[in-house]
Amino acid sequence: MLRKNRLFTPGPTPLLPSAQTAMASYGAHHRTADFRALFTRVLTDLKEFIGTQNDVLVLTASGTGFMEASVSNLTSPGDKVLVLTAGKFGERWVSVAKAFGCDVKTVTAPYGETLSMDDVRKHLTPEIRCVYLQATESSTGVRHDVEAVAKLVRALPDPLLVVDAITGLGTTHFDVDGWGVDVIIGGSQKALMIPPGLAYGAISERAWQRMETTKSPRYYFDLRKERKAAAKAETAYTPATAMFAGLAAALDYVRQMGDGNLAAGRKALVENAELCAAMTRAGVQALGLKLFAAQSPAAALTAVAAPLAADSTTICKRFRDQFGAVVANGQAEMKGQLFRIAHIGYYDYLDTIGVLAALEHVIAEVTGKAVEFGCAVRAAQEAVVRSSEFGVRKGGGS
Ligand SMILES: *Cc1c(COP(=O)(O)O)cnc(C)c1O
């Protein structure tokens, strides 16, 4: 049977056709009125997409570039920082902060679980200068409670709060300014439905002030330099120009999801991910599989524990060989233990139903046990009917 190549990975995610077309035909030089107009439009739309009045910057880098910038610009060597970590991306914060000489304290939770606010409260002492965490930990499928963390951080005068929302934006509701999040970071290859290559983020006035005194080395990722350039509708260095054209098209698509209102479109995109995630959780459980992150599952992706009879490496291989579907294995030491199905960005009802139908075949084959075909699909359909809004009607064409 014919197999279409389909990504179900939590980044890169499936590409929006209108964004692909926009990227393929974009050839303007970056120091021209044409690009300045595009750049200005993208920054304005991104503010609306993030839901903030703070300055937004876009860096030509993968998401980790903005993570690094949030350490190099906001800390000095020896600064005490607190990393809240429960997975591979939390561990990346630890590595980046150590690379810049920070004195790193951590609050950890086991893989598959979220953080205890009591633990956070205990470790959040007044001399902590920055708190780093993920909104959604893509390696385990967990959602952390950013609002609760923000409440604890904002009770102290000094610490800045930096949120890696690279898979959180577009899959989770945030009140960035209301909660007092100082830096929130997103990446192009996640909810914005375009290829990897751009990282974006919103930066609070408190964070800009901190940058006046911090001493860590920085050059390409000097945010103050980017801010100055952005005030003239430019970037400090040559940006990935075609990616900006794709980003503008993607933001237009989100606006269209909200009937002309970008904030409403963002909400619809989050609800779409929530519904795809609810369908997937219902489907995998109907098949007798266990959620890897049952306590606080993200809408960005669903992590499923491999059944006793088969490891997830075999499951992912089967998905790819038989259906052309790229499902993500567990990362590092979690390899073999879990597989991850994404709902970030450009996924719809048929994608989700299709991957669950394929999962029924895969599980039957890798476990050698009888599967009642249709059980995961039916559970997902029932989840759609139960959801207060039949979200699959949203989103229009492409
Ligand atoms: C994808 C992702 C990143 C960024 O990874 P890059 O490969 O640098 O784009 C960071 N954090 C989370 C939670 C992610 O899902």
The ligand as an SDF file (V2000), in Angstrom:
LIG
                    3D

 15 15  0  0  0  0  0  0  0  0999 V2000
   12.0750   21.4040   20.4520 C   0  0  0  0  0  0  0  0  0  0  0  0
   12.3240   21.8860   21.8210 C   0  0  0  0  0  0  0  0  0  0  0  0
   13.4090   22.7270   22.1320 C   0  0  0  0  0  0  0  0  0  0  0  0
   14.3470   23.2950   21.1120 C   0  0  0  0  0  0  0  0  0  0  0  0
   15.1060   22.4420   20.4650 O   0  0  0  0  0  0  0  0  0  0  0  0
   15.9090   22.9000   19.1660 P   0  0  0  0  0  0  0  0  0  0  0  0
   16.3280   21.6070   18.6130 O   0  0  0  0  0  0  0  0  0  0  0  0
   17.0150   23.7510   19.6030 O   0  0  0  0  0  0  0  0  0  0  0  0
   14.9260   23.6730   18.3310 O   0  0  0  0  0  0  0  0  0  0  0  0
   13.5620   23.1600   23.4150 C   0  0  0  0  0  0  0  0  0  0  0  0
   12.6980   22.8280   24.3700 N   0  0  0  0  0  0  0  0  0  0  0  0
   11.6310   22.0490   24.1290 C   0  0  0  0  0  0  0  0  0  0  0  0
   10.7050   21.7470   25.2410 C   0  0  0  0  0  0  0  0  0  0  0  0
   11.4180   21.5450   22.8520 C   0  0  0  0  0  0  0  0  0  0  0  0
   10.3630   20.7700   22.5910 O   0  0  0  0  0  0  0  0  0  0  0  0
  1  2  1  0
  2  3  1  0
  2 14  2  0
  3  4  1  0
  3 10  2  0
  4  5  1  0
  5  6  1  0
  6  7  2  0
  6  8  1  0
  6  9  1  0
 10 11  1  0
 11 12  2  0
 12 13  1  0
 12 14  1  0
 14 15  1  0
M  END
$$$$
